[in-house]
Amino acid sequence: MHYMKPPQVNLTIVHNSKVKTNFSVPATARKNKTMVTVVEEVDHLPIYDLDPKLEEFKDHFNYRIKRYLDQKCLIEKHEGGLEEFSKGYLKFGINTVDGATIYREWAPAAQEAQLIGEFNNWNGAKHKMEKDKFGIWSIKISHVNGKPAIPHNSKVKFRFRHGGGAWVDRIPAWIRYATFDASKFGAPYDGVHWDPPACERYVFKHPRPPKPDAPRIYEAHVGMSGEEPEVSTYREFADNVLPRIRANNYNTVQLMAIMEHSYYASFGYHVTNFFAVSSRSGTPEDLKYLVDKAHSLGLRVLMDVVHSHASNNVTDGLNGYDVGQNTHESYFHTGDRGYHKLWDSRLFNYANWEVLRFLLSNLRYWMDEFMFDGFRFDGVTSMLYHHHGINKGFTGNYKEYFSLDTDVDAIVYMMLANHLMHKLLPEATIVAEDVSGMPVLCRPVDEGGVGFDFRLAMAIPDRWIDYLKNKEDRKWSMSEIVQTLTNRRYTEKCIAYAESHDQSIVGDKTIAFILMDKEMYTGMSDLQPASPTINRGIALQKMIHFITMALGGDGYLNFMGNEFGHPEWIDFPREGNNWSYDKCRRQWSLVDTDHLRYKYMNAFDQAMNALEEEFSFLSSSKQIVSDMNEKDKVIVFERGDLVFVFNFHPNKTYKGYKVGCDLPGKYRVALDSDALVFGGHGRVGHDVDHFTSPEGMPGVPETNFNNRPNSFKVLSPPRTCVAYYRVDEDREELRRGGAVASGKIVTEYIDVEATSGETISGGWKGSEKDDCGKKGMKFVFRSSDEDCK
């Protein structure tokens, strides 16, 4: 969600220790279907052991834990448990049961109701519905000659009379498909009954890939994923874009704008139909094909889910069911509490029973029916607080997180949602978009947390944009960069990113375009020497993204096209740009054209993802920054088994630069941004063995070099980043002794040759065409048995 972000919180780093918990079960619960609380004590929560400062807010945590347990208990009592409760899409909306079509809709404010559509020529006189004591309307229509009375792919609407006496037509809240007449400007959406015959249903062929230790996420928007100035389809994305994502060594795809939204320029965030696949890009079966194709490539698929608010559209959105009734009979709060002033949208009443059913079932529907592997929850900050983060700064004071400003109703919903999803799919990946930094947002529910797996590190892109726009290169602070990248709660995982869709929305630019601006139109040809602007731009593009990945979190995210430095910005067709699609597409031809320099940034993106795949540094708990040299503009750190050296100085080359490290031995180049294959100048030698020297007394950090017991020396050219790995001498001996003959395979990292022609790049062999038929370099690790042949 693109909105005004409050400043990032200054987080307290705490040590992780796994503690078991045993929540007390509420002894009493009201019989009516509303949230309740009890007054019993909750057992000691493990989050207090992780962060003792939280115990000061024990009353707050006791209250929200009891609310969660109370609600869960009520659902178990009245609905048979969360798993059964979340199957609402099989009960509500239009479903086929025992030779009949049954339609149910929650609309307690309605006085009369009918089901209308093409099947009855929009005349509901013979299809009046009945209302139960909970405000749920229903109708059962027997099949005709063995066929459903409501044909597949036919238009339907819910017609009802409200208290004011007027009859209104609305799209069913649980509709699974909604379309509009594209030939008519501003044409309203119609609900479409989607129930294809067995021969037309897509059948999944591939299992879900296993959950990776660290997600490397490719954020994508299907509609703008093609090069032509038009809306792209799910099948086009599956066939043309997914292979590119796999070739760049990502392991996860995050899809935006899947839920139906009538206003395309909302980027999918003003949802009108929560169970409907966005029809601009195809049908539900087409989306299933996309997800299945991703799974066949080993890619997990996350979906952007918007449960923080809803479109305020009346004729085609959920807001149409609000006809002035009280909040207990509505999906939304009434008055100011039910309206988001910045987003011009409606806010859910998470305390309502049927709202919980609707939202929890929505998650299960996408996970079960479409095989999504998890979600990225949008706008979580808005959900967490009654003030929604509007004009609110977060300093890190815990009172800002746990007070009367906290929306406990929303937190209880998110706890229920995370508990449910991880129970249904233990390997699910659930990401929260939260800018406030609320503690324990990403701790398990049974420890007292909200239950997300990751939060987005939203302060990182803000820092980079600030530096690129407002600071000269020589004034960049190494310690400030490191502070921004490492400022997180180390018991809660983060997804780091240098730029997402937010950073290139209209009014802003991609990082590459900020760096190189108009010279990207004239200076990206490899047939002419690069200008200083282009040299600087490509170098910093690589450095910024690599240090963000390596130091910024426990996972990494990149928005579609930014891996190769996509120019310009994103602007959806709207009245202000004369409904142009020119900035609402991805220019893949730029990276596919061999004589353009975009290929270098793309190759480096492939390489750094492959490096992480091989060395798993994102999932390593070892992260030590040993040098932040403001004068030299150098940052040195260790992550996992690698040593990283970043030289941000505009023009200084350091020969024999001393680098601290943990383990003694021999180090070699693992990845070098200055290699020719990445558009660099080939100044770092890759056939050099870097031997360590001991520093000071073992076990006495103050006698060591930068608190590291060993060191080695490197060549560090300006605006370059190099990762080094420690050579396993035992494996070296095995290889020299004949690994192939002994039947053992030894993984060996092969360095980039800074020469023309075919390139061997750090265990990756570059060729003119990759496996997916796309031009450019393909990087895969190989085993050293090839060297022994």
C-alpha positions in Angstrom: 0.0 0.0 0.0 1.3 3.4 -0.9 0.7 5.8 1.9 2.5 8.4 4.1 5.0 6.3 6.2 5.8 7.4 9.8 9.5 7.3 10.7 11.0 3.9 11.4 11.1 3.0 15.0 14.4 2.7 16.8 14.2 -1.0 17.8 15.7 -2.7 20.7 17.7 -5.8 19.9 16.9 -8.8 22.1 18.4 -12.2 22.4 16.4 -15.2 21.2 15.5 -18.1 23.5 12.8 -20.5 22.7 10.3 -20.9 25.6 7.3 -23.1 25.8 3.9 -21.6 26.7 0.6 -22.8 28.0 -2.3 -20.4 27.5 -5.1 -20.7 30.0 -8.5 -21.4 28.4 -11.3 -19.0 29.3 -13.8 -20.4 31.7 -16.7 -18.4 30.6 -18.0 -17.1 27.3 -21.2 -15.3 26.2 -23.6 -17.3 24.2 -24.2 -14.5 21.7 -21.8 -14.3 18.8 -19.8 -11.3 19.8 -16.2 -10.9 21.1 -16.0 -11.3 24.8 -13.3 -11.0 27.5 -12.8 -12.8 30.8 -11.0 -11.7 34.0 -8.8 -14.7 34.6 -5.0 -14.4 34.7 -3.1 -15.6 31.6 0.0 -17.7 32.3 3.5 -16.2 31.9 4.1 -15.5 28.2 7.3 -16.5 26.5 7.6 -13.0 24.9 8.5 -11.7 28.4 11.6 -13.9 28.3 12.5 -12.7 24.9 12.1 -9.1 25.8 11.7 -8.3 29.6 10.6 -4.8 28.8 7.3 -6.2 27.5 6.3 -7.4 31.0 5.6 -3.7 31.9 2.6 -4.1 29.6 1.4 -7.4 31.0 -2.1 -6.0 31.5 -2.3 -5.2 27.8 -1.0 -8.6 26.7 -3.3 -10.4 29.2 -6.3 -8.5 27.8 -5.6 -9.3 24.1 -4.6 -12.9 24.8 -7.8 -13.4 26.6 -9.8 -11.8 23.8 -8.1 -14.1 21.4 -8.7 -17.2 23.4 -12.3 -16.2 24.1 -13.1 -15.7 20.4 -11.4 -18.9 19.5 -13.4 -20.7 22.2 -16.7 -19.2 20.9 -15.9 -20.3 17.4 -15.2 -23.8 18.5 -18.4 -23.9 20.5 -20.7 -22.5 17.8 -19.0 -23.4 14.6 -16.9 -26.5 15.3 -13.6 -24.7 15.3 -11.6 -22.3 13.1 -11.0 -24.8 10.4 -14.8 -25.4 9.9 -15.5 -21.7 10.4 -13.1 -20.7 7.6 -15.0 -22.8 5.1 -17.6 -20.1 4.8 -17.1 -19.9 1.0 -18.7 -23.4 0.8 -21.8 -22.1 2.6 -22.1 -18.5 1.6 -22.4 -17.2 -1.9 -23.7 -19.5 -4.6 -22.9 -23.2 -4.2 -24.3 -26.5 -5.6 -25.5 -28.9 -3.0 -27.4 -32.2 -3.5 -29.0 -31.4 -6.9 -29.8 -27.7 -6.1 -28.2 -24.3 -6.1 -28.1 -22.6 -2.7 -27.3 -18.9 -2.2 -26.7 -17.3 1.1 -25.9 -13.7 2.0 -25.4 -11.8 5.3 -27.5 -8.7 5.1 -29.2 -8.0 8.4 -30.2 -4.5 7.3 -32.3 -5.9 4.4 -36.1 -6.0 4.9 -36.7 -8.1 1.7 -34.3 -9.9 -0.6 -34.3 -11.6 -4.0 -31.7 -13.3 -6.2 -31.8 -11.9 -9.7 -29.7 -12.5 -12.9 -29.7 -13.6 -16.5 -31.2 -16.9 -15.3 -34.5 -15.2 -14.4 -34.3 -12.2 -16.8 -33.5 -10.0 -13.8 -36.9 -10.6 -12.3 -36.7 -11.8 -8.7 -40.4 -12.2 -8.1 -40.1 -16.0 -8.1 -36.8 -16.1 -6.3 -37.5 -14.4 -3.0 -35.1 -15.2 -0.1 -35.7 -16.0 3.5 -33.9 -14.4 6.5 -32.8 -16.2 9.7 -32.3 -14.7 13.2 -28.7 -13.9 12.4 -29.5 -11.7 9.4 -28.5 -14.4 6.8 -30.7 -14.6 3.7 -30.9 -17.8 1.8 -32.7 -19.5 -1.2 -32.6 -23.0 -2.6 -33.2 -23.4 -6.3 -33.6 -27.0 -7.6 -31.8 -28.1 -10.7 -33.8 -28.1 -14.0 -33.5 -31.3 -16.0 -30.4 -32.2 -14.0 -28.7 -29.0 -14.7 -28.1 -26.0 -12.4 -30.8 -23.3 -12.7 -28.1 -20.7 -12.7 -25.7 -21.5 -15.6 -22.0 -21.2 -15.3 -20.6 -17.8 -16.4 -24.0 -16.1 -16.1 -24.5 -12.7 -14.4 -26.2 -12.4 -11.0 -27.0 -9.8 -8.4 -28.5 -9.6 -4.9 -31.5 -7.3 -4.8 -32.8 -6.1 -1.4 -35.0 -3.5 0.1 -33.5 -1.7 3.1 -35.1 0.2 5.9 -35.6 3.4 3.9 -37.9 1.5 1.6 -35.7 1.6 -1.5 -34.7 -1.5 -3.5 -31.0 -1.8 -4.5 -29.0 -4.2 -6.6 -25.6 -5.4 -5.3 -22.9 -7.9 -6.4 -23.0 -10.9 -4.1 -20.4 -10.4 -1.4 -18.9 -13.9 -1.9 -18.9 -13.8 -5.7 -16.0 -15.5 -7.3 -15.9 -13.6 -10.5 -17.0 -10.1 -11.6 -16.8 -8.6 -15.1 -17.6 -5.3 -16.8 -18.2 -4.3 -20.4 -14.8 -3.0 -21.5 -16.3 -1.4 -24.6 -18.3 1.1 -22.4 -16.4 3.8 -20.5 -17.1 3.5 -16.7 -19.3 0.5 -17.2 -20.3 -1.1 -13.8 -19.2 -4.5 -12.7 -21.6 -7.5 -12.7 -21.3 -10.5 -10.5 -20.7 -13.7 -12.5 -21.5 -17.2 -11.2 -18.4 -19.2 -11.7 -18.9 -22.9 -11.6 -17.4 -24.5 -14.7 -18.1 -28.1 -15.6 -15.4 -30.7 -14.7 -14.0 -30.7 -18.2 -13.3 -27.0 -18.0 -11.9 -26.8 -14.4 -8.1 -26.5 -14.1 -6.6 -29.4 -12.2 -3.3 -28.8 -10.4 -0.5 -31.0 -11.5 2.4 -29.9 -9.3 2.9 -30.0 -5.6 3.8 -26.9 -3.5 7.6 -26.4 -3.4 9.2 -26.8 0.0 9.5 -23.7 2.1 13.0 -22.1 1.7 15.1 -21.1 4.6 15.0 -17.6 3.3 12.5 -16.2 0.8 13.9 -14.3 -2.2 10.8 -12.6 -3.3 10.0 -11.3 -6.8 7.1 -8.8 -6.4 5.0 -8.6 -9.5 1.9 -7.1 -11.0 0.4 -9.3 -13.6 -1.5 -6.6 -15.5 1.5 -4.4 -16.1 3.9 -7.3 -16.7 3.9 -7.2 -20.5 5.7 -4.9 -22.8 2.7 -3.9 -24.9 0.6 -0.9 -23.7 -2.3 -3.1 -22.5 -3.3 -5.3 -19.5 -1.5 -8.6 -19.5 -3.1 -11.9 -18.7 -2.4 -14.6 -16.1 -1.4 -17.0 -18.8 1.0 -14.5 -20.5 2.6 -13.9 -17.1 2.9 -17.6 -16.5 4.5 -18.4 -19.9 6.6 -15.2 -20.3 7.5 -13.8 -17.0 7.8 -16.8 -14.6 10.7 -18.3 -16.6 12.6 -15.0 -16.2 12.0 -15.0 -12.4 13.2 -18.6 -12.2 16.3 -17.7 -14.3 17.2 -14.9 -11.9 17.2 -17.5 -9.0 14.3 -16.1 -7.0 12.4 -18.8 -5.0 9.1 -16.9 -4.3 6.7 -14.8 -6.4 4.5 -12.2 -4.7 1.5 -11.3 -6.8 -0.2 -7.9 -6.4 -3.8 -6.9 -7.4 -5.3 -10.4 -7.6 -8.5 -9.6 -5.7 -11.0 -7.7 -7.9 -10.8 -4.0 -7.9 -12.9 -1.8 -10.1 -10.3 1.1 -10.2 -7.2 -0.2 -12.0 -5.1 2.7 -10.8 -5.5 1.7 -7.2 -2.8 -0.9 -7.8 -5.2 -3.5 -6.5 -5.6 -1.9 -3.0 -9.2 -0.7 -3.2 -10.7 -4.2 -3.3 -14.4 -4.4 -4.4 -14.9 -8.2 -4.6 -12.8 -10.1 -2.1 -13.3 -13.7 -3.5 -13.2 -12.7 -7.1 -10.1 -13.0 -9.3 -9.3 -9.8 -11.1 -11.1 -10.3 -14.4 -8.9 -7.9 -16.4 -6.2 -10.6 -16.6 -8.4 -13.7 -17.1 -10.5 -16.2 -15.3 -10.1 -18.2 -12.0 -8.9 -21.1 -14.1 -6.2 -19.0 -15.7 -4.9 -17.9 -12.3 -4.7 -21.5 -11.2 -2.6 -22.2 -14.3 -0.2 -19.4 -13.3 0.2 -20.7 -9.7 0.7 -24.3 -11.0 3.2 -23.2 -13.5 5.1 -21.4 -10.8 5.1 -24.5 -8.6 6.4 -26.5 -11.6 9.4 -24.1 -11.7 10.1 -24.5 -8.0 8.6 -21.1 -7.2 6.3 -20.5 -4.2 3.5 -18.0 -4.7 2.4 -15.4 -2.2 -0.6 -13.2 -2.7 -1.1 -9.6 -1.6 -4.2 -9.7 0.6 -6.0 -6.5 1.5 -7.9 -7.0 4.8 -7.0 -3.5 6.2 -9.8 -1.7 4.3 -12.2 -2.0 1.4 -13.2 0.2 -1.6 -15.9 2.7 -0.8 -17.7 1.8 -4.0 -21.3 1.2 -3.5 -22.6 -0.3 -6.7 -19.9 -3.0 -7.1 -18.3 -3.2 -3.7 -18.8 -4.6 -0.2 -19.7 -1.0 0.8 -23.0 -1.4 -1.0 -24.2 -3.5 1.9 -23.9 -0.6 4.2 -27.2 1.3 4.0 -27.1 3.2 7.3 -27.5 0.3 9.8 -25.6 0.1 13.1 -22.0 -1.3 13.1 -23.1 -4.7 14.5 -25.1 -5.3 11.4 -22.4 -4.1 9.0 -19.0 -5.2 7.6 -17.7 -1.8 8.7 -17.6 0.6 11.6 -19.9 3.5 11.4 -18.9 7.2 11.5 -15.3 8.3 11.5 -14.0 5.0 12.8 -15.3 3.3 9.7 -13.6 5.6 7.2 -9.9 6.0 6.3 -9.3 9.6 5.5 -6.1 9.2 3.5 -7.2 6.2 1.5 -10.9 7.2 1.0 -12.0 3.7 1.9 -14.0 1.7 4.5 -12.6 0.1 7.6 -13.8 -3.3 8.8 -15.4 -4.0 12.2 -13.2 -7.0 13.2 -15.3 -7.7 16.3 -18.3 -8.8 14.2 -18.8 -12.6 13.9 -19.7 -12.5 10.2 -16.8 -10.2 9.4 -14.4 -12.7 11.0 -16.1 -15.5 9.0 -15.8 -13.5 5.8 -12.1 -12.6 6.2 -10.9 -15.9 7.5 -12.7 -17.8 4.8 -11.3 -15.4 2.3 -7.7 -16.5 3.3 -8.6 -20.1 3.2 -10.4 -19.8 -0.2 -7.2 -18.4 -1.9 -5.0 -20.9 -0.1 -7.1 -24.0 -0.8 -8.7 -23.2 -4.2 -5.7 -21.5 -5.8 -2.8 -23.2 -3.9 -1.2 -20.0 -2.8 1.7 -20.6 -0.4 1.0 -17.6 1.8 0.2 -14.0 1.9 1.6 -10.5 2.2 -0.8 -8.6 4.4 -1.2 -5.0 3.2 -1.6 -2.0 5.5 -1.0 -3.8 8.8 0.0 -0.5 10.5 -3.5 0.9 9.8 -5.0 -2.2 11.3 -2.8 -2.1 14.5 -3.8 1.3 15.7 -7.0 3.4 15.9 -5.1 6.3 14.5 -4.0 4.1 11.5 -0.5 5.6 11.6 -1.8 8.8 10.1 0.6 11.7 11.0 2.1 9.5 13.7 5.8 9.0 14.3 7.1 6.0 16.1 10.2 6.6 18.3 10.5 3.1 19.8 8.8 3.9 23.1 6.8 0.8 23.9 3.9 3.0 25.1 3.3 3.9 21.5 2.5 0.3 20.7 0.6 -0.9 23.7 -2.0 1.6 24.8 -5.6 2.6 24.2 -4.5 3.5 20.6 -4.0 -0.2 19.9 -6.9 -1.8 18.0 -7.2 -5.0 19.9 -10.1 -6.2 17.7 -7.8 -6.1 14.6 -4.9 -7.8 16.5 -7.2 -10.6 17.6 -8.3 -11.1 14.0 -4.7 -11.3 12.8 -3.8 -13.7 15.6 -6.7 -15.9 14.5 -5.7 -15.6 10.9 -2.1 -16.5 11.5 -3.0 -19.4 13.7 -5.4 -20.7 11.1 -3.1 -20.4 8.2 -0.2 -22.1 9.9 -2.5 -24.9 11.1 -3.8 -25.4 7.6 -0.4 -25.1 5.9 2.5 -25.3 8.4 4.9 -24.2 5.7 2.9 -21.0 4.8 4.8 -17.8 4.6 2.9 -14.8 6.0 4.4 -11.3 5.7 3.2 -8.1 7.4 3.5 -4.7 5.9 4.1 -2.6 9.0 6.0 0.6 9.3 5.6 1.1 13.0 7.9 -1.8 14.2 5.4 -3.1 16.7 7.2 -5.6 19.0 6.2 -9.4 18.8 4.2 -8.8 15.5 6.4 -11.6 14.1 6.4 -14.0 17.1 4.2 -17.1 17.1 0.7 -16.7 18.6 1.3 -19.4 21.2 4.1 -17.2 22.6 1.9 -14.1 22.9 2.8 -12.7 19.5 0.6 -11.8 16.5 1.9 -14.7 14.5 3.4 -13.3 11.2 6.6 -14.9 9.8 8.2 -11.7 8.5 7.7 -8.0 8.4 8.8 -5.7 5.6 11.9 -3.6 6.5 10.2 -0.4 5.3 12.8 2.1 6.6 15.5 0.8 4.2 14.1 2.1 0.9 13.3 5.4 2.6 17.0 5.7 3.6 18.2 5.0 0.1 15.8 7.4 -1.6 16.9 10.1 0.9 20.6 9.6 0.2 20.2 9.5 -3.6 18.1 12.6 -3.6 19.6 14.7 -0.9 23.2 13.7 -0.2 26.4 13.9 -2.2 28.2 10.6 -2.4 31.0 11.8 -0.2 28.6 12.7 2.6 27.0 9.2 2.8 27.4 7.9 6.3 28.6 4.3 6.5 27.4 4.0 10.1 24.0 5.4 9.2 23.6 3.0 6.4 24.6 0.1 8.7 22.2 1.3 11.4 19.3 1.5 8.9 20.1 -2.0 7.6 20.5 -3.7 11.0 17.9 -1.7 13.0 15.5 -4.6 13.6 14.4 -6.9 16.3 16.6 -10.0 15.9 13.9 -12.3 17.3 11.6 -11.3 14.5 12.4 -11.8 10.9 12.4 -9.1 8.2 12.2 -8.9 4.5 14.7 -6.4 3.2 14.3 -4.4 0.0 15.9 -1.4 -1.7 12.8 -0.6 -3.7 9.4 -2.1 -4.2 6.4 -0.9 -6.2 5.9 1.9 -3.7 9.2 3.6 -4.6 8.4 3.9 -8.3 4.7 4.9 -8.1 3.9 8.1 -10.1 5.7 11.1 -8.5 8.8 9.0 -7.8 11.3 7.0 -9.8 13.1 3.7 -9.7 16.6 3.8 -8.1 18.2 3.3 -11.5 16.4 6.3 -12.9 17.2 8.5 -9.9 20.9 7.6 -10.5 21.0 8.0 -14.3 17.9 9.9 -15.2 17.7 11.1 -18.8 21.1 9.5 -19.7 19.3 6.2 -19.6 17.6 7.2 -22.9 21.0 7.9 -24.6 23.8 6.3 -22.7 22.9 2.7 -22.1 24.5 1.4 -25.4 27.4 -0.9 -24.8 28.7 0.2 -28.3 30.0 3.4 -26.8 32.0 4.3 -23.7 30.0 4.7 -20.6 29.6 8.2 -19.2 30.6 9.0 -15.6 26.8 9.1 -14.8 26.2 5.7 -16.3 29.3 4.2 -14.6 28.2 5.6 -11.2 24.6 4.6 -11.7 25.3 0.9 -12.6 27.9 0.6 -9.9 25.6 2.0 -7.1 22.6 0.1 -8.4 24.5 -3.1 -7.8 25.9 -2.0 -4.5 22.7 -0.7 -3.0 20.7 -3.9 -3.8 23.5 -6.2 -2.7 24.2 -4.6 0.7 20.4 -4.4 1.3 20.1 -8.2 0.6 23.2 -9.2 2.5 22.8 -7.0 5.6 19.2 -5.8 5.7 17.1 -8.8 6.9 16.3 -12.5 6.8 14.8 -12.4 3.3 15.0 -10.2 0.2 12.4 -8.6 -2.1 12.7 -7.0 -5.5 9.9 -5.4 -7.6 9.4 -6.6 -11.2 11.9 -5.0 -13.6 14.1 -3.3 -11.0 16.5 -6.3 -11.2 17.8 -4.8 -14.5 17.4 -1.2 -13.6 14.0 -0.5 -15.2 13.9 3.2 -16.1 11.2 5.9 -15.3 8.3 5.2 -13.0 4.9 3.5 -12.7 1.7 5.4 -13.7 -1.5 3.5 -14.3 -3.9 4.7 -17.0 -6.1 7.5 -15.6 -7.7 10.7 -16.6 -4.6 12.7 -15.6 -2.4 10.9 -18.2 -5.1 10.6 -20.8 -5.6 6.9 -19.9 -2.1 6.0 -21.1 -0.5 2.5 -20.6 3.0 3.8 -21.5 4.3 3.8 -17.9 2.2 0.8 -16.9 4.2 -2.0 -18.5 7.6 -3.6 -18.3 10.1 -3.0 -21.1 11.7 -6.5 -21.2 13.4 -5.7 -24.6 15.8 -3.4 -22.7 17.4 -6.4 -20.9 17.0 -8.7 -23.9 18.9 -6.4 -26.2 22.5 -7.6 -26.1 24.2 -4.3 -26.8 22.4 -2.5 -23.9 23.9 -2.2 -20.4 20.7 -3.4 -18.7 22.0 -6.9 -19.1 24.8 -6.2 -16.6 22.5 -5.3 -13.7 20.3 -8.3 -14.5 23.3 -10.6 -14.5 24.4 -9.3 -11.1 20.9 -9.8 -9.8 21.0 -13.4 -11.0 24.4 -13.8 -9.4 23.7 -12.4 -6.0 20.5 -14.6 -5.7 22.6 -17.7 -6.8 25.2 -16.7 -4.2 22.5 -16.7 -1.5 21.2 -20.0 -2.8 24.6 -21.6 -2.4 25.8 -20.1 0.9 22.4 -19.5 2.7 23.7 -16.3 4.3 20.2 -14.8 4.8 19.2 -17.6 7.1 22.4 -17.5 9.1 22.3 -16.0 12.6 25.9 -14.9 12.2 26.0 -11.2 11.3 29.0 -9.1 12.4 29.8 -5.7 11.1 33.5 -5.1 11.8 34.3 -1.9 10.0 32.3 1.3 9.2 35.1 3.6 8.0 33.7 7.1 7.4 36.9 8.4 5.9 37.5 5.5 3.5 33.7 5.0 2.9 34.1 1.3 3.4 31.8 -1.2 5.2 33.1 -4.7 6.1 30.9 -7.4 7.6 30.4 -11.1 7.9 27.2 -12.8 7.2 27.1 -16.6 7.4 30.3 -18.0 5.9 31.0 -15.0 3.7 33.0 -11.8 4.2 31.6 -8.7 2.4 33.6 -5.6 1.5 31.8 -2.5 0.2 33.7 0.5 -1.0 31.4 3.4 -1.5 34.2 5.9 -2.1 33.7 7.7 -5.5 37.3 7.4 -6.6 39.7 5.8 -4.1 41.2 2.4 -4.7 42.6 0.7 -1.7 45.4 -1.8 -2.2 46.1 -4.2 0.6 43.0 -3.1 2.5 42.9 -5.0 5.8 39.7 -7.0 6.4 38.9 -8.7 9.7 37.4 -12.2 9.7 36.5 -14.9 12.1 38.1 -18.1 10.9 41.7 -18.5 9.7 42.6 -19.9 6.4 42.5 -19.1 2.7 39.8 -16.8 1.2 38.8 -16.3 -2.4 36.4 -14.1 -4.4 32.9 -15.4 -4.3 31.1 -12.5 -6.1 32.6 -9.3 -7.5 30.4 -6.4 -8.8 33.4 -5.1 -10.7 33.6 -8.1 -13.0 33.3 -7.4 -16.7 30.3 -9.7 -16.9 28.5 -7.3 -14.5 29.5 -4.1 -16.4 32.5 -3.5 -14.2 36.1 -2.8 -15.0 37.6 -6.1 -14.1 40.1 -4.7 -11.5 39.8 -7.4 -8.9 41.8 -10.5 -9.5 39.9 -13.8 -9.1 42.9 -16.1 -9.1 44.3 -14.7 -5.9 44.4 -16.7 -2.7 44.0 -14.4 0.4 45.7 -16.0 3.4 44.8 -14.8 6.9 47.0 -13.5 9.6 46.2 -13.9 13.3 45.4 -10.7 15.1 46.2 -10.3 18.8 45.5 -12.8 21.5 42.9 -15.5 20.9 39.7 -14.9 22.9 40.7 -11.3 23.8 38.7 -9.1 21.3 40.3 -5.8 22.4 43.7 -7.1 21.1 42.2 -8.2 17.8 41.8 -6.2 14.5 38.3 -4.6 14.6 37.4 -7.2 17.2 38.1 -10.0 14.7 40.7 -12.7 15.5 42.1 -12.9 12.0 42.5 -10.7 8.9 43.4 -10.8 5.2 44.2 -8.1 2.7 42.3 -7.3 -0.5 42.2 -4.9 -3.4 39.1 -2.6 -3.1 38.3 -0.4 -6.1 35.9 2.5 -5.7 32.1 1.8 -5.9 32.6 -1.9 -5.8 31.4 -4.7 -3.5 33.1 -8.1 -3.2 32.1 -11.2 -1.3 34.8 -13.6 -0.1 34.4 -17.2 0.9 36.8 -19.4 3.0 38.2 -22.3 1.1 37.7 -25.7 2.8 41.2 -27.1 2.8 39.9 -30.7 3.4 37.8 -30.4 0.2 40.7 -29.0 -1.6 42.8 -32.0 -0.7 40.0 -34.3 -1.7 39.7 -32.6 -5.1 43.4 -32.8 -5.7 43.3 -36.5 -4.7 40.6 -37.3 -7.3 37.1 -36.6 -6.2 35.6 -38.3 -9.2 37.6 -41.4 -8.7 36.5 -41.7 -5.1 32.9 -41.1 -6.1 32.6 -37.9 -4.0 31.4 -34.6 -5.4 32.9 -31.4 -3.9 31.2 -28.1 -4.4 33.8 -25.5 -5.5 33.3 -21.9 -6.4 34.7 -20.9 -9.8 35.8 -17.3 -10.2 34.7 -14.7 -12.8 37.2 -14.5 -15.6 37.6 -10.8 -16.5 37.9 -11.6 -20.2 35.7 -11.4 -23.2 33.9 -14.4 -24.7 32.3 -17.1 -22.6 32.5 -16.3 -19.0 32.9 -18.5 -16.0 31.4 -16.5 -13.0 32.0 -17.7 -9.5 30.6 -21.2 -9.9 28.2 -20.0 -12.5 28.8 -20.6 -16.2 27.6 -17.8 -18.4 26.2 -18.5 -21.8 24.5 -16.4 -24.5 21.1 -18.0 -23.7 19.6 -19.4 -20.5 17.4 -22.4 -20.1 14.3 -20.4 -20.5 15.1 -19.0 -23.9 15.7 -15.5 -22.6 18.9 -13.7 -23.7 21.4 -12.8 -21.0 23.7 -14.7 -18.6 22.6 -17.7 -16.7 24.2 -18.4 -13.4 24.2 -21.8 -11.7 26.6 -23.3 -9.3 28.6 -26.3 -10.5 30.6 -29.0 -8.7 34.4 -29.2 -8.8 34.3 -32.6 -10.4 34.1 -30.7 -13.7 37.5 -29.4 -12.9 38.9 -32.9 -12.4 37.8 -34.2 -15.8 
